């Protein structure tokens, strides 16, 4: 009897489990899982946390308007904690365990390089939202941030122009990893093509999380005192920007003396800094919060409302920035591609992303290039204001087509402008 009772109990449990499984599977099929892969702790959290929030806001917006293919999007958020090998581990988890249809994530190029083999091996799909060094073109990645010809080159051209101060000497200052080093390799070749001598280029790198900039600022002051107009090109990433700008202010290096143009500092990074001593220093991006147009007013209001609703830290003072806009655009373009393909299957979605258009908060309709997996983007150069926002002092005539393979690196003219195996 005991045995019969046990068998009945086990049988009933098995039936319940089976029905539970059916119920769970049916429920899972009703949603489309999407991965969010951003550092929410560590040195990069200062920049990446806002991208996670932007992704969640955009997913919520899409769900409220009917979802994708009649299904709600279900975000799966992971924290790779500014740990580059952990990015690969978390990417594998998202693709194999969580079974996400797409991943939106990474900031640093070292994190992107870490996950690339995983996306290629498992045929996953990554939308990467941050400006980068180029020199890459992958079938499984869509790049919604800028290539060097959409940010770095126009910024240095501006510094050399009459309106930008006619700089003749350049300090290339960055965090020590692939993006700053490759970008500076391109910029060094570009500067030399414009007749700038080797002696007029200074190159310095600091590790992630570096906080003592006294010595470097002193070297910059000395370099700038040697007769020719000097400018600093900064590819410092993450929370190191806070002590860098503080030291810049302490040393009295004003924008009128030695202008700094930054490629990884926007509204979010300046929230932790007294910006009054930094007025007039520059940043080059493809979007600024201060842009006046209906799409941007809607985007900024949506994010501010989201921050208050989610009770984010300092919700009443949140800002928007370039990588947030690129995240927003990327998610909407993926949605449009899935609807065009009538499937979330990666092999069907990839060709459907090509040629997608979206009216972006920058005020321009952005297009995903038909072949090279990069967005056509406008370029803006902004001056820091006392309130931590930017006044646009220069902009391109319209969106510029990305050059993933820089013409300033030998041999790139022989490389294809589309991913291998496409």
C-alpha positions as CSV (number, residue, x, y, z in Angstrom):
1,X,0.0,0.0,0.0
2,X,2.8,2.3,0.9
3,X,4.4,1.5,-2.5
4,X,1.1,2.1,-4.3
5,X,0.6,5.4,-2.5
6,X,4.1,6.5,-3.4
7,X,3.7,5.6,-7.1
8,X,0.4,7.5,-7.2
9,X,2.1,10.5,-5.6
10,X,5.0,10.3,-8.0
11,X,2.6,9.9,-11.0
12,X,0.5,12.9,-9.9
13,X,3.7,15.0,-9.5
14,X,4.9,13.9,-12.9
15,X,1.6,14.9,-14.5
16,X,1.6,18.2,-12.6
17,X,5.2,18.8,-13.7
18,X,4.3,17.9,-17.3
19,X,1.3,20.3,-17.4
20,X,3.4,22.9,-15.6
21,X,6.1,22.5,-18.2
22,X,3.5,22.8,-21.0
23,X,2.1,25.9,-19.3
24,X,5.6,27.4,-18.9
25,X,6.6,26.6,-22.4
26,X,3.5,28.2,-23.8
27,X,4.1,31.3,-21.6
28,X,7.8,31.5,-22.8
29,X,6.6,31.3,-26.4
30,X,4.4,34.3,-25.8
31,X,7.4,36.6,-25.3
32,X,10.6,37.3,-27.2
33,X,13.6,37.4,-24.9
34,X,16.2,40.1,-25.5
35,X,19.6,40.4,-23.7
36,X,21.0,43.6,-22.1
37,X,24.7,43.2,-21.5
38,X,26.1,46.3,-19.7
39,X,28.4,46.9,-16.7
40,X,26.3,47.9,-13.8
41,X,29.3,47.9,-11.4
42,X,33.0,48.6,-11.7
43,X,34.8,51.4,-13.5
44,X,32.4,51.5,-16.5
45,X,29.1,51.6,-14.5
46,X,29.3,55.4,-14.7
47,X,28.7,55.2,-18.5
48,X,26.9,51.9,-19.0
49,X,24.1,51.9,-16.3
50,X,22.2,54.6,-18.3
51,X,22.3,52.4,-21.4
52,X,20.7,49.5,-19.5
53,X,17.9,51.9,-18.4
54,X,17.5,53.3,-22.0
55,X,17.1,49.7,-23.3
56,X,14.5,48.9,-20.6
57,X,12.6,52.1,-21.4
58,X,12.7,51.4,-25.2
59,X,11.5,47.8,-24.6
60,X,8.7,49.2,-22.4
61,X,7.7,51.7,-25.1
62,X,7.6,48.9,-27.8
63,X,5.6,46.6,-25.5
64,X,3.0,49.4,-24.9
65,X,2.6,49.9,-28.7
66,X,1.9,46.2,-29.3
67,X,5.2,44.5,-29.0
68,X,7.0,42.7,-31.9
69,X,5.1,40.2,-34.1
70,X,2.3,40.3,-31.6
71,X,4.6,39.3,-28.7
72,X,5.9,41.2,-25.7
73,X,9.7,41.7,-25.4
74,X,11.1,40.2,-22.2
75,X,14.4,41.8,-21.2
76,X,17.1,39.7,-19.6
77,X,19.6,41.9,-17.8
78,X,23.1,40.7,-16.8
79,X,26.0,42.6,-15.1
80,X,29.5,41.7,-16.5
81,X,30.9,44.2,-13.9
82,X,33.5,45.9,-16.1
83,X,35.3,42.5,-16.2
84,X,36.2,41.8,-19.9
85,X,36.3,37.9,-19.7
86,X,33.0,38.0,-17.8
87,X,31.4,39.7,-20.8
88,X,32.1,36.6,-22.9
89,X,30.7,34.3,-20.1
90,X,27.5,36.5,-19.7
91,X,27.1,36.6,-23.5
92,X,27.2,32.8,-23.7
93,X,24.7,32.6,-20.9
94,X,22.3,34.9,-22.7
95,X,22.5,33.0,-25.9
96,X,22.5,29.4,-24.6
97,X,20.7,29.4,-21.3
98,X,18.3,32.4,-21.7
99,X,17.8,31.9,-25.4
100,X,17.6,35.6,-26.3
101,X,16.9,36.6,-29.9
102,X,19.3,39.6,-29.8
103,X,21.7,41.3,-27.4
104,X,22.1,45.0,-26.9
105,X,25.3,45.8,-25.1
106,X,29.0,46.4,-24.5
107,X,30.7,49.8,-24.3
108,X,34.5,49.4,-24.4
109,X,36.1,47.8,-27.4
110,X,37.8,45.3,-25.2
111,X,34.4,44.1,-24.0
112,X,33.2,43.8,-27.6
113,X,36.3,42.0,-28.7
114,X,35.7,39.6,-25.7
115,X,32.2,38.6,-26.8
116,X,32.8,38.5,-30.6
117,X,33.9,34.8,-30.7
118,X,30.8,33.8,-28.7
119,X,28.4,35.6,-31.1
120,X,30.2,34.1,-34.1
121,X,30.3,30.6,-32.7
122,X,26.6,30.6,-31.6
123,X,25.3,32.8,-34.5
124,X,24.0,35.4,-32.0
125,X,23.2,39.0,-32.9
126,X,24.7,42.0,-31.1
127,X,23.8,45.7,-31.5
128,X,26.8,47.7,-30.3
129,X,25.9,51.4,-29.4
130,X,29.2,53.2,-28.8
131,X,31.7,55.1,-30.9
132,X,34.7,52.9,-31.6
133,X,38.0,52.6,-33.5
134,X,36.7,50.8,-36.6
135,X,39.0,48.1,-38.1
136,X,36.2,45.6,-37.7
137,X,33.2,44.4,-39.7
138,X,31.3,41.3,-38.4
139,X,28.3,39.6,-39.8
140,X,26.8,39.1,-36.3
141,X,27.2,42.7,-35.2
142,X,25.4,46.0,-36.1
143,X,27.4,49.1,-35.0
144,X,25.1,52.0,-34.1
145,X,27.9,54.2,-32.7
146,X,30.4,56.2,-34.7
147,X,33.4,55.0,-36.8
148,X,36.5,57.3,-36.7
149,X,35.4,59.2,-39.8
150,X,32.1,60.0,-38.0
151,X,33.7,61.4,-34.9
152,X,37.5,61.5,-34.4
153,X,38.6,62.8,-37.8
154,X,36.0,65.6,-38.0
155,X,36.9,66.7,-34.4
156,X,40.6,67.0,-35.2
157,X,39.8,68.8,-38.5
158,X,37.8,71.3,-36.4
159,X,40.6,71.8,-34.0
160,X,42.9,72.6,-36.9
161,X,40.4,75.0,-38.5
162,X,40.3,78.7,-37.9
163,X,37.0,78.5,-36.0
164,X,38.4,75.7,-33.9
165,X,41.5,77.6,-32.8
166,X,44.1,76.5,-35.5
167,X,45.9,73.9,-33.2
168,X,49.4,73.0,-34.4
169,X,50.4,70.6,-31.6
170,X,48.3,67.6,-30.3
171,X,48.2,65.6,-27.1
172,X,46.6,62.2,-27.7
173,X,45.5,61.1,-24.2
174,X,43.6,57.8,-23.6
175,X,42.8,54.8,-21.5
176,X,45.2,52.0,-22.2
177,X,43.2,49.6,-24.4
178,X,42.3,48.9,-28.0
179,X,39.9,51.8,-28.8
180,X,42.2,54.7,-27.7
181,X,45.3,53.1,-29.2
182,X,43.8,52.3,-32.6
183,X,42.0,55.6,-32.8
184,X,45.3,57.4,-32.0
185,X,47.1,55.4,-34.6
186,X,44.6,56.6,-37.1
187,X,44.8,60.2,-35.8
188,X,48.6,60.2,-35.8
189,X,48.6,59.1,-39.5
190,X,45.9,61.7,-40.3
191,X,47.9,64.5,-38.5
192,X,51.1,63.6,-40.4
193,X,49.1,63.7,-43.7
194,X,48.3,67.3,-42.8
195,X,51.9,68.2,-42.2
196,X,52.0,67.9,-38.4
197,X,55.6,66.9,-37.3
198,X,56.3,63.9,-35.0
199,X,57.7,66.3,-32.4
200,X,54.3,68.1,-32.3
201,X,52.4,64.9,-31.2
202,X,52.4,63.7,-27.6
203,X,50.8,60.4,-26.8
204,X,49.9,59.2,-23.2
205,X,47.9,56.3,-21.7
206,X,46.5,55.5,-18.3
207,X,44.9,52.3,-17.0
208,X,41.2,51.8,-16.4
209,X,40.1,53.4,-13.1
210,X,43.2,55.8,-13.0
211,X,42.6,58.7,-10.6
212,X,45.8,60.7,-10.3
213,X,46.2,63.1,-13.3
214,X,48.5,65.7,-11.7
215,X,51.7,64.5,-13.5
216,X,50.0,64.1,-16.9
217,X,48.4,67.6,-16.7
218,X,51.8,69.0,-15.7
219,X,53.3,67.4,-18.8
220,X,50.5,68.8,-21.0
221,X,51.1,72.3,-19.6
222,X,54.8,72.0,-20.4
223,X,54.1,70.6,-23.9
224,X,51.7,73.5,-24.5
225,X,54.1,76.1,-23.4
226,X,56.5,75.5,-26.2
227,X,55.2,78.1,-28.6
228,X,52.5,76.5,-30.8
229,X,48.8,76.3,-30.2
230,X,48.1,72.9,-28.5
231,X,44.9,70.8,-28.2
232,X,44.2,67.6,-26.3
233,X,42.3,64.7,-27.9
234,X,40.9,62.6,-25.0
235,X,39.9,59.0,-25.3
236,X,39.8,58.5,-21.5
237,X,36.9,56.1,-20.7
238,X,34.8,55.5,-17.6
239,X,35.1,57.0,-14.2
240,X,38.7,58.2,-14.8
241,X,37.1,61.2,-16.6
242,X,36.0,62.7,-13.2
243,X,39.5,63.1,-11.7
244,X,40.9,64.1,-15.1
245,X,38.5,67.0,-15.5
246,X,38.8,68.0,-11.9
247,X,42.6,68.2,-12.2
248,X,42.2,70.1,-15.5
249,X,40.1,72.7,-13.5
250,X,42.6,72.7,-10.6
251,X,45.5,73.4,-13.0
252,X,43.6,76.3,-14.5
253,X,43.9,74.8,-18.1
254,X,41.1,76.8,-19.8
255,X,39.6,75.9,-23.1
256,X,41.0,79.2,-24.5
257,X,44.5,78.1,-23.7
258,X,44.5,74.3,-24.4
259,X,41.1,73.0,-25.6
260,X,40.3,69.4,-24.8
261,X,38.0,67.5,-27.2
262,X,36.6,64.3,-25.8
263,X,35.2,61.2,-27.6
264,X,33.9,59.3,-24.5
265,X,32.6,62.2,-22.3
266,X,29.0,63.2,-22.6
267,X,26.3,64.6,-20.4
268,X,26.2,61.5,-18.2
269,X,29.9,61.6,-17.3
270,X,29.8,65.3,-16.6
271,X,27.1,64.9,-14.0
272,X,29.8,64.1,-11.4
273,X,32.0,67.1,-12.1
274,X,31.9,70.8,-11.4
275,X,31.7,71.9,-15.0
276,X,32.2,75.6,-14.4
277,X,36.0,75.5,-14.9
278,X,35.5,73.3,-18.0
279,X,33.3,75.7,-20.0
280,X,34.4,75.8,-23.6
281,X,36.1,72.4,-23.7
282,X,34.7,70.2,-26.4
283,X,33.1,66.8,-27.1
284,X,32.5,65.3,-30.5
285,X,29.4,63.1,-30.8
286,X,26.5,62.3,-33.1
287,X,23.9,63.5,-30.6
288,X,23.5,66.0,-27.8
289,X,20.7,66.3,-25.3
290,X,20.5,70.1,-26.0
291,X,19.5,69.5,-29.7
292,X,16.2,71.2,-30.4
293,X,13.7,69.1,-32.5
294,X,10.5,67.3,-31.9
295,X,12.0,63.8,-31.8
296,X,14.5,64.8,-29.2
297,X,12.0,66.6,-27.0
298,X,9.9,63.3,-27.0
299,X,13.1,61.2,-26.2
300,X,14.3,63.4,-23.4
301,X,10.8,63.6,-21.8
302,X,10.3,59.8,-22.1
303,X,13.6,59.2,-20.3
304,X,13.0,61.7,-17.6
305,X,9.5,60.2,-17.0
306,X,11.1,56.7,-17.0
307,X,13.7,57.8,-14.4
308,X,11.0,59.1,-12.0
309,X,8.7,56.1,-12.5
310,X,11.6,53.7,-11.8
311,X,12.9,55.8,-8.9
312,X,16.4,56.0,-10.4
313,X,19.1,57.7,-8.3
314,X,18.9,61.5,-8.9
315,X,15.9,60.8,-11.1
316,X,15.0,64.5,-11.4
317,X,18.4,65.4,-12.8
318,X,18.9,62.5,-15.3
319,X,20.3,63.4,-18.7
320,X,20.4,61.7,-22.2
321,X,23.5,61.2,-24.3
322,X,24.9,59.8,-27.5
323,X,25.2,56.1,-26.7
324,X,21.7,56.2,-25.1
325,X,20.4,57.6,-28.4
326,X,22.3,54.9,-30.3
327,X,20.8,52.2,-28.0
328,X,17.3,53.6,-28.7
329,X,17.8,53.6,-32.4
330,X,19.3,50.1,-32.5
331,X,16.4,48.5,-30.6
332,X,13.9,50.2,-32.9
333,X,15.8,49.1,-36.0
334,X,16.0,45.5,-34.8
335,X,12.2,45.6,-34.2
336,X,11.6,46.9,-37.7
337,X,13.9,44.2,-39.2
338,X,12.1,41.4,-37.3
339,X,8.8,42.7,-38.5
340,X,10.1,42.9,-42.1
341,X,11.6,39.3,-41.8
342,X,8.5,38.1,-40.0
343,X,10.9,36.2,-37.8
344,X,13.5,36.6,-35.0
345,X,15.7,34.0,-36.7
346,X,19.2,35.7,-36.9
347,X,19.8,34.5,-40.5
348,X,16.6,36.2,-41.6
349,X,16.9,39.3,-39.4
350,X,20.5,40.2,-40.5
351,X,19.6,41.0,-44.2
352,X,16.4,42.7,-43.0
353,X,18.4,45.2,-40.9
354,X,20.2,46.5,-44.0
355,X,18.7,49.8,-45.2
356,X,16.4,50.3,-42.2
357,X,15.5,54.0,-41.5
358,X,14.6,55.6,-38.2
359,X,13.7,59.2,-37.3
360,X,16.3,59.6,-34.5
361,X,16.5,62.1,-31.6
362,X,19.4,63.8,-33.4
363,X,16.8,65.3,-35.7
364,X,18.0,63.2,-38.7
365,X,16.5,60.1,-40.2
366,X,19.3,57.6,-39.8
367,X,19.9,54.7,-42.1
368,X,21.6,51.4,-41.5
369,X,24.0,51.1,-44.5
370,X,22.9,48.4,-47.0
371,X,26.2,46.6,-46.8
372,X,28.6,47.6,-44.0
373,X,26.4,47.1,-40.8
374,X,27.1,50.7,-39.7
375,X,24.7,53.7,-39.4
376,X,25.0,56.8,-41.5
377,X,25.4,59.5,-38.7
378,X,25.6,63.3,-38.4
379,X,28.5,64.7,-36.5
380,X,28.2,67.4,-33.9
381,X,30.9,69.2,-31.9
382,X,29.7,70.8,-28.7
383,X,31.2,73.1,-26.1
384,X,30.7,72.3,-22.5
385,X,28.3,74.7,-20.7
386,X,28.3,75.6,-17.0
387,X,25.2,73.4,-16.5
388,X,27.0,70.3,-18.0
389,X,25.1,70.5,-21.3
390,X,26.7,71.3,-24.7
391,X,26.3,74.2,-27.2
392,X,26.8,72.9,-30.7
393,X,29.6,74.9,-32.4
394,X,29.9,72.8,-35.6
395,X,27.9,70.1,-37.4
396,X,28.1,68.1,-40.6
397,X,25.8,68.9,-43.5
398,X,24.0,65.7,-42.9
399,X,24.5,62.0,-42.0
400,X,27.9,60.6,-43.0
401,X,28.5,57.1,-44.3
402,X,30.8,55.1,-41.9
403,X,34.3,54.0,-43.0
404,X,34.9,50.9,-40.8
405,X,38.3,50.5,-42.5
406,X,40.2,53.8,-42.1
407,X,42.0,55.0,-45.2
408,X,44.8,56.2,-42.8
409,X,45.8,52.6,-42.0
410,X,47.9,50.9,-44.8
411,X,46.3,48.0,-46.6
412,X,42.7,49.0,-45.7
413,X,42.0,50.0,-49.3
414,X,42.0,46.3,-50.2
415,X,39.5,45.3,-47.5
416,X,35.8,44.6,-48.4
417,X,33.1,47.0,-47.2
418,X,30.9,44.2,-46.1
419,X,31.2,41.4,-43.6
420,X,32.8,38.1,-44.6
421,X,30.3,35.4,-45.3
422,X,27.4,37.8,-45.7
